[in-house]
Amino acid sequence: MTDPAPRQATYEDILALPDHLVGELLGGDLHTHPRPAPRHARAYSALGYRIGGPFDGGIDGPGGWWILDEPEVHLGEDVLVPDLAGWRRERMPSLPDTAWFELAPDWVCEILSPATARADRAIKMPIYAREGVHHLWLVDPDARTLEVFALQDEGRWLMLAALKDDDPVCQPPFDAITFGLESLWA
C-alpha cells in the first residue's frame, strides 16, 4: 500500500495562521516564520525610509516607484511576502484594490534571518527569477552585509555587489542616491 500524496497547502492555510506568524506558499508548501525580530525590523524600516523618500515620495530623488513593506504577492501558485518590494509606476500606475499584488515587483529585498535565510535564497530567489523580478537585494543584519543581484536574460541572478558594514550604497535600481549601509544597523 502506498502513502497518499501529501496535501498541497492552500491560501486557507495562510488565513488560519495565528497573527504572530507570516505565511507563504512556496512550491505548494506552507512556510511560516514569526514576525521580524528588532534588528530585522530595523533594517527593513531604515531601508524603506532611505529608498522610499527619494523613489516613492520623490523627496530629493527621482520618484516613479511604489515602495512597500511586506506586501503579499501572488505569483502563479506561489504566495510570497518579501520584506520590501518596489514597482515602477510606469508598470503599475495605481495600487490594486485587492489585499495582494498579482504583478511581479521590479525589485525585492529580503532581510535575512536564521528563520528565513534558507528559503529566501534557495526557494524564493528562483521564484523571483522565474517571474522576471529584475533586481533583488539580500540584507543580513547579523553579518552587516548587503548583496545586490540583477536578473540576467537566462533567468539567472548575477551578483553586482557585496557590501559590508558602513560601505556606501549606490546600487541598481536605486543608484540615483547614495546612503551609508550603517544606517540599517541597530
N, C-alpha and C positions, 0 to 999 in steps of 0.2 A: 504494500500500500504506500502511495507517495503522499508526502506532505502537501497540503494545499498551498497554492501560491500566496505569498504574503499580500495583504491588502494594501493597495496604493493609498497613500494619505490624500485627504481632500481639504478643501478650504474650510469645511465644517470642523476639521480637527484644529485648525488655527483659531477659529472663533471660540472653541471650547477651552482654550488655554486660560490659565489664571492671568490676571493683569500684570503680574511681575515678570512674565516670560514673553519674549519676542519669538514668533514662529515663522518659519519659512518652509516652502515646499520646494525641494531641490531634487530633481530626478525622481520624483514620485515618493520621496521620503520626507517625513516631517523632521525638521531640525529646529531645536529650541535653544535659547540661551537667555540668561537673566538680563534685565536692564543693565546698561553700562555702569561700571564702577567709576568713581570720581575722576581718576586720571584719564580714562577712556572718554568720559563725557566732556571733560575739559578740552581734550584735543579736538573733538569734532565741533564743540561750540566755538572755540577760538578760530578754527579753520573756517567755519561757516561765516564768522564775523569778518575775517581777513578777506575772504573771497566774495562774500555776499554784498558787502558795501559797494565795492567797485564794479562788480559784474551783474548783480541782481538789481541793486539800487542805483547804479551809475554814479556813486559818490567817489570822486577822484579816480574814475575809471571809465571804461567804455560802455558799461551796461550790456543789455542784449541777452541776458540769461535769466532763467529761473533757478535759484539755488535753494534746495530744501533739505531739512533734517529728516532722516528716517522715513522717506516716502515708501509706500508699499507699491511695488512694481510687478505687474503680471506679464510675464513673457512666455507665451505658449502655455505649457502646463506648469511652469515654474512660477513661484511667488517669492520674490526677494525683497529684503528690506536693507538696502545699503545705508551706511551711516550718513552719508551725504550724497546727493545726486544733483546734476545740473542738466538742463535742457536749453539749447539755444532757442530764443524766442522766434527766430525765423522758421524753425521746425515745429514749434508748439506755441502759437501766438497767444493762447489763453490756457489757463489751467482747466483740467476736466472737472465736471460736476460730480464725478464718482469719488469714492474714498481711496481709489488707487489709480495708477497710471498703466496704460497698455502700450504706450510708446516708449521704446528703449531710451534711456538717457544718453546724452552725448558724453558725459563724464560721470564717473562714480568714484567715491572714496570709501574705503573700508578702513576702520580703525581696528587694528589687530589686538586681540586679547588672547589669553590662553584658551578661553572657551570658544573662540571663533576663528582663529588663525588658520587652522587646517581646512575648514570648509570655505573660508574666504579665498584661499589660494587654490585648493585642489578641485573645488566644486563650482564656486561662483565665478571665478575668473574665466573658465571655459564657457559658461553660460553667457557672460557678458560679451565674450568674443563672438560666440555664435549669433548673438542678437545685434552685433555691429556697434557696440559702445566704443567710441573712438579713443577715449582717454580713461585711464584707471590709475588712481593713487592708492598706495597702501601706507598707512601711518602706523608705526609701532611706538606707543608712548613709553613702554618699558625700555626698549632699546634706543629710543630717541632718534628714530630714523623715518625717512620718507622715501619710498620707492615710486618712481614715476614711469608709467608704461604708455605706449601708443600702440594701437591696433594696426597690424600690417595687412596688406592685401590678401595674404594667405590665411587670414583669420588667426594669426599668432601674435602674441604680445612681444613687443620689443622694449626692453628696459632703456629708458632715456637717461635716467639719473638715479643715483642712490645718495641721498643727502643725510647728514647726521648733525646732532647736537644743535649748534647755532648757525649752521650754513644758511646763506641767503637763498630764498626760494623765488625763482623766476622761471616757471616751468609751464609748458603747454597743458591745457589750453588757456591758462591764465598768466601768460608771460608778458602781459602789458603792465604788470605790477611786480614789485619785489617786497618781500617781507622776511623777517628772520624766523627760522624754524623754531627757535627757542620760545617764541610766543605761544606755541602749542603745548609746552610742558608745564605741568603744575609745579 
